[in-house]
């Protein structure tokens, strides 16, 4: 072996030894770093938890938006979404837009009242004279659960057909012709055929020319106006379809407060509360300067805190006011439902983001990325 070959071989061995030593040194340093991380894990996690709280805490702008949200929710509770005060049927009718003075003066043309007769006469499914038990079994709500024209959904079909044909259809789908009696009141006189009630109405709409279409259109408008006038009366309207299945059950639900007026009031409360939450979330989002996905999530945590806090404060104050004043018309049931939903879903989201932030950063620290 020449001296040059010997030198090259020695240098190669030396380089290999140096590389191995460097790797061992780096491995020892990395092992020491990992050991330090493991040893300091509680402190690291506490520090990350503190960072999360700092990054998601409400600042001055957030607090201002929080008070704005609380103010809007409280104003909504007492100005826009209170439960309606129940009034007398006649007063409700007079206060309903589109209602006109009506008197029974039917011409007794089977299934074919004139347009003028439809306009000037009351809806036929309010008749009860001479019913002879046809409308029995209504309980608390009486004929409003046994005359299907009062159903908020099915009434748009059967009630409209009843008006267009001067008939009344019960929840059992039995129909009757309605006449003007000797005392100028609507009364039952003879049975009608339900299939003809519907078919005559369809014929007016499809083959009755302009007058037939006007009759059906006016009948539908009259049905809607009548439902609206009955909505906030003492007996209100039954829940849709329930009365067609079991009128006594529908009446029992109404006696417990589950009638159409209250359901619509609660739905209105919930929808308005949700709308305010959406507007506040959009408004708060305008101030975001987040650039990364995690920063966006941390900012959304602040948004959700604003919504949860504002909903909770508004609902708590509402419950306190109702308890003190006993004014149950101000009870914000729909808003309370939205508050409970927000508290559950927002807490879940905040927990997920917190875990992602803490354990994601801990993983990066453990792997030496940060």
C-alpha distance (Angstrom), angle and dihedral (degrees) to the residues before:
residue distance angle dihedral
X1 . . .
X2 3.79 . .
X3 3.77 122.3 .
X4 3.78 91.3 -110.7
X5 3.83 93.0 54.4
X6 3.77 89.0 48.4
X7 3.79 92.0 52.7
X8 3.79 92.6 48.0
X9 3.79 91.4 50.5
X10 3.80 92.2 47.4
X11 3.79 91.9 49.5
X12 3.81 91.2 49.6
X13 3.80 91.3 52.0
X14 3.80 90.7 47.1
X15 3.83 92.1 50.6
X16 3.78 90.6 49.0
X17 3.80 91.3 50.6
X18 3.81 91.2 47.7
X19 3.82 91.7 50.4
X20 3.79 91.0 48.4
X21 3.81 91.1 49.4
X22 3.81 91.0 49.4
X23 3.79 91.0 50.5
X24 3.78 91.4 48.5
X25 3.79 90.5 47.9
X26 3.82 92.4 49.3
X27 3.80 89.4 45.8
X28 3.77 90.9 51.6
X29 3.81 90.7 48.1
X30 3.82 91.4 48.4
X31 3.79 90.7 47.2
X32 3.78 89.4 51.0
X33 3.80 90.8 48.6
X34 3.82 92.5 49.9
X35 3.80 90.2 47.3
X36 3.81 89.4 51.5
X37 3.82 90.3 49.7
X38 3.80 92.0 49.8
X39 3.79 91.5 45.7
X40 3.81 91.4 50.3
X41 3.82 96.9 39.6
X42 3.84 95.6 116.3
X43 3.80 91.2 50.5
X44 3.82 92.1 45.8
X45 3.79 92.4 50.1
X46 3.80 91.8 47.4
X47 3.78 89.5 49.9
X48 3.82 92.0 50.1
X49 3.81 89.9 47.9
X50 3.80 89.2 52.3
X51 3.80 90.5 49.3
X52 3.80 91.0 51.2
X53 3.80 91.5 51.6
X54 3.80 90.6 49.0
X55 3.80 93.8 48.3
X56 3.82 94.0 47.0
X57 3.79 98.5 39.0
X58 3.81 116.3 115.0
X59 3.79 115.1 -101.8
X60 3.81 128.3 -161.3
X61 3.80 94.6 -78.9
X62 3.80 91.5 47.1
X63 3.81 91.2 50.9
X64 3.81 92.0 50.6
X65 3.82 90.3 51.4
X66 3.81 89.2 46.5
X67 3.81 91.8 57.6
X68 3.80 90.0 45.2
X69 3.81 89.7 54.0
X70 3.81 92.0 48.0
X71 3.80 90.8 50.4
X72 3.79 93.3 49.5
X73 3.81 93.0 48.7
X74 3.81 93.3 48.7
X75 3.82 92.3 45.9
X76 3.80 89.0 49.6
X77 3.81 91.6 51.9
X78 3.80 95.4 56.3
X79 3.80 103.6 27.8
X80 3.81 106.0 36.5
X81 3.80 114.4 17.6
X82 3.79 110.4 36.9
X83 3.79 116.9 135.8
X84 3.82 109.3 -93.2
X85 3.79 118.9 -105.2
X86 3.80 109.7 -116.1
X87 3.81 115.1 -122.2
X88 3.81 139.2 -176.6
X89 3.81 118.1 -74.0
X90 3.82 95.0 -117.4
X91 3.79 93.8 46.7
X92 3.79 90.1 47.9
X93 3.81 90.9 51.5
X94 3.82 92.4 50.5
X95 3.80 91.0 49.1
X96 3.82 93.9 50.1
X97 3.78 116.0 100.9
X98 3.81 111.3 -115.9
X99 3.79 96.2 22.6
X100 3.81 116.6 131.3
X101 3.80 133.9 -174.3
X102 3.80 109.2 -79.6
X103 3.81 135.0 -165.9
X104 3.80 131.0 178.8
X105 3.79 109.0 -106.1
X106 3.77 105.1 141.1
X107 3.82 120.0 172.2
X108 3.82 93.6 -147.7
X109 3.81 96.5 -125.3
X110 3.79 101.4 155.1
X111 3.80 111.7 -116.1
X112 3.84 90.4 -17.5
X113 3.80 115.2 85.6
X114 3.79 115.7 164.1
X115 3.79 122.6 -110.1
X116 3.83 90.4 -109.6
X117 3.80 90.6 51.4
X118 3.80 91.7 51.0
X119 3.80 91.5 50.7
X120 3.82 97.4 46.7
X121 3.82 99.3 40.3
X122 3.80 127.2 76.2
X123 3.79 118.1 -109.7
X124 3.82 107.9 -77.2
X125 3.81 95.2 -133.7
X126 3.81 90.4 70.4
X127 3.82 89.5 68.0
X128 3.81 118.0 112.4
X129 3.82 106.0 155.7
X130 3.79 109.8 113.3
X131 3.80 93.9 7.3
X132 3.84 90.5 135.5
X133 3.78 93.4 -160.1
X134 3.80 96.9 -41.3
X135 3.83 89.6 120.4
X136 3.80 97.5 37.5
X137 3.77 124.6 125.5
X138 3.79 96.9 50.0
X139 3.78 96.6 119.9
X140 3.80 115.1 -177.5
X141 3.83 94.4 4.0
X142 3.81 96.4 38.9
X143 3.82 114.2 -173.5
X144 3.80 92.9 4.3
X145 3.79 90.0 77.1
X146 3.82 97.7 34.9
X147 3.82 98.7 46.1
X148 3.79 102.3 66.4
X149 3.79 92.6 -153.7
X150 3.82 86.4 81.1
X151 3.80 93.3 59.7
X152 3.84 106.5 112.1
X153 3.80 91.0 -136.8
X154 3.81 109.7 21.6
X155 3.79 89.0 40.5
X156 3.78 89.9 69.9
X157 3.80 86.3 67.1
X158 3.81 106.4 28.9
X159 3.81 96.6 29.8
X160 3.80 91.1 50.6
X161 3.81 90.3 48.0
X162 3.83 90.6 47.9
X163 3.79 91.6 53.0
X164 3.81 92.2 46.0
X165 3.83 91.3 51.6
X166 3.86 103.4 30.7
X167 3.80 91.8 -116.8
X168 3.78 140.0 124.7
X169 3.82 123.7 -137.2
X170 3.78 120.8 -162.2
X171 3.79 127.6 -145.4
X172 3.83 86.5 -98.9
X173 3.83 88.1 59.8
X174 3.79 92.8 -112.1
X175 3.79 112.5 141.5
X176 3.82 133.6 -153.7
X177 3.80 134.9 -169.7
X178 3.80 111.9 -117.3
X179 3.82 118.2 -142.2
X180 3.78 136.2 -177.8
X181 3.79 107.5 -105.0
X182 3.80 131.2 -149.4
X183 3.81 91.4 -88.0
X184 3.81 90.8 53.1
X185 3.76 91.0 -106.8
X186 3.79 129.6 126.4
X187 3.80 112.7 -100.8
X188 3.78 141.9 171.3
X189 3.79 114.1 -102.4
X190 3.81 111.2 159.3
X191 3.78 143.0 -7.6
X192 3.79 121.4 -86.9
X193 3.78 129.5 -162.2
X194 3.79 113.7 -108.4
X195 3.79 93.3 -149.7
X196 3.81 89.2 55.6
X197 3.80 90.8 48.7
X198 3.79 88.6 58.8
X199 3.81 97.8 37.5
X200 3.83 94.0 49.4
X201 3.78 88.9 51.4
X202 3.80 91.9 50.1
X203 3.81 90.7 47.3
X204 3.80 90.6 53.4
X205 3.79 89.7 51.3
X206 3.81 98.4 43.5
X207 3.80 106.2 29.5
X208 3.79 105.3 12.4
X209 3.78 96.4 90.5
X210 3.80 123.2 -137.5
X211 3.81 93.3 -34.5
X212 3.80 92.6 52.0
X213 3.78 91.9 50.0
X214 3.81 90.0 47.8
X215 3.81 90.4 51.9
X216 3.81 92.8 52.5
X217 3.82 92.7 43.1
X218 3.81 92.8 49.6
X219 3.82 90.2 45.2
X220 3.80 90.7 53.5
X221 3.81 91.5 47.9
X222 3.80 90.3 48.2
X223 3.83 89.9 50.1
X224 3.81 92.4 51.5
X225 3.82 92.3 46.6
X226 3.80 90.9 49.5
X227 3.81 93.5 48.8
X228 3.79 89.4 49.3
X229 3.81 92.2 49.6
X230 3.83 91.4 50.6
X231 3.80 94.5 44.7
X232 3.81 99.8 85.1
X233 3.79 98.7 32.9
X234 3.79 124.0 113.0
X235 3.82 92.7 -89.6
X236 3.81 96.5 31.1
X237 3.82 116.7 -177.3
X238 3.82 130.8 -55.7
X239 3.77 123.3 -108.2
X240 3.83 111.6 -85.5
X241 3.82 117.5 -80.5
X242 3.84 93.9 -9.2
X243 3.80 93.4 99.5
X244 3.81 91.0 52.6
X245 3.81 88.9 58.1
X246 3.81 101.6 36.6
X247 3.82 118.4 -3.4
X248 3.81 93.7 -173.9
X249 3.81 90.7 54.3
X250 3.81 90.6 48.4
X251 3.79 89.4 50.2
X252 3.80 91.9 47.7
X253 3.81 90.5 51.3
X254 3.79 89.5 51.4
X255 3.81 91.2 51.4
X256 3.82 86.9 56.8
X257 3.80 90.7 51.5
X258 3.81 98.3 -96.8
X259 3.78 98.4 125.1
X260 3.79 130.1 126.5
X261 3.82 95.9 -95.1
X262 3.79 93.6 54.9
X263 3.80 94.2 41.8
X264 3.80 91.1 51.9
X265 3.81 90.6 46.4
X266 3.81 91.9 52.7
X267 3.81 91.0 45.2
X268 3.80 89.7 50.7
X269 3.81 91.0 50.1
X270 3.80 92.2 50.2
X271 3.81 94.6 45.1
X272 3.82 93.6 48.3
X273 3.81 91.5 46.8
X274 3.81 89.9 50.1
X275 3.80 91.4 47.3
X276 3.82 91.2 53.5
X277 3.81 90.2 48.2
X278 3.80 90.0 52.1
X279 3.80 92.8 49.3
X280 3.81 91.9 47.7
X281 3.82 91.5 48.8
X282 3.82 90.8 50.5
X283 3.82 91.9 46.7
X284 3.80 92.7 48.8
X285 3.79 90.4 47.5
X286 3.81 90.0 61.0
X287 3.83 89.5 70.3
X288 3.81 95.1 53.8
X289 3.82 119.1 117.7
X290 3.82 95.4 177.2
X291 3.80 115.3 144.7
X292 3.81 103.4 176.0
X293 3.78 130.4 56.4
X294 3.81 92.0 -112.3
X295 3.80 92.0 49.6
X296 3.80 89.1 52.1
X297 3.81 90.6 51.6
X298 3.80 92.0 48.3
X299 3.80 89.7 51.1
X300 3.80 90.7 49.2
X301 3.81 88.0 54.1
X302 3.80 87.9 59.8
X303 3.81 90.1 48.0
X304 3.78 91.9 51.5
X305 3.79 91.2 47.5
X306 3.81 88.9 55.9
X307 3.80 91.6 50.6
X308 3.81 94.9 44.9
X309 3.80 94.0 46.4
X310 3.81 94.3 45.5
X311 3.81 93.2 47.6
X312 3.80 92.0 46.3
X313 3.82 93.5 49.2
X314 3.82 92.8 46.6
X315 3.82 93.6 47.6
X316 3.81 92.9 45.3
X317 3.80 92.1 50.6
X318 3.80 90.7 47.2
X319 3.80 92.6 52.3
X320 3.80 89.8 48.4
X321 3.83 92.9 50.4
X322 3.80 92.4 47.9
X323 3.81 91.0 48.2
X324 3.81 91.9 50.8
X325 3.82 99.0 41.2
X326 3.85 99.6 29.8
X327 3.81 86.3 -138.2
X328 3.78 99.1 146.9
X329 3.81 91.5 175.7
X330 3.82 85.1 75.6
X331 3.80 94.8 52.0
X332 3.80 108.1 124.4
X333 3.80 101.6 -149.8
X334 3.79 94.4 156.3
X335 3.79 91.7 50.0
X336 3.80 90.4 47.6
X337 3.81 90.0 54.0
X338 3.81 90.1 50.8
X339 3.83 89.8 48.7
X340 3.81 92.8 52.5
X341 3.80 90.6 47.4
X342 3.81 91.7 49.7
X343 3.79 94.1 47.5
X344 3.82 90.6 52.9
X345 3.80 98.9 42.6
X346 3.81 96.7 38.0
X347 3.81 92.5 49.1
X348 3.81 88.9 51.0
X349 3.81 92.0 49.7
X350 3.81 93.4 46.9
X351 3.80 90.5 49.9
X352 3.80 91.6 51.1
X353 3.81 93.3 49.2
X354 3.81 91.3 46.1
X355 3.81 91.6 52.3
X356 3.78 91.0 46.3
X357 3.81 91.7 49.4
X358 3.81 96.9 45.5
X359 3.79 100.4 40.1
X360 3.80 93.6 36.5
X361 3.79 91.1 55.5
X362 3.81 91.8 41.7
X363 3.81 89.4 53.8
X364 3.80 90.1 51.6
X365 3.82 90.5 49.1
X366 3.81 91.2 48.3
X367 3.81 91.6 50.4
X368 3.77 91.4 46.6
X369 3.78 94.4 -116.1
X370 3.82 91.3 126.1
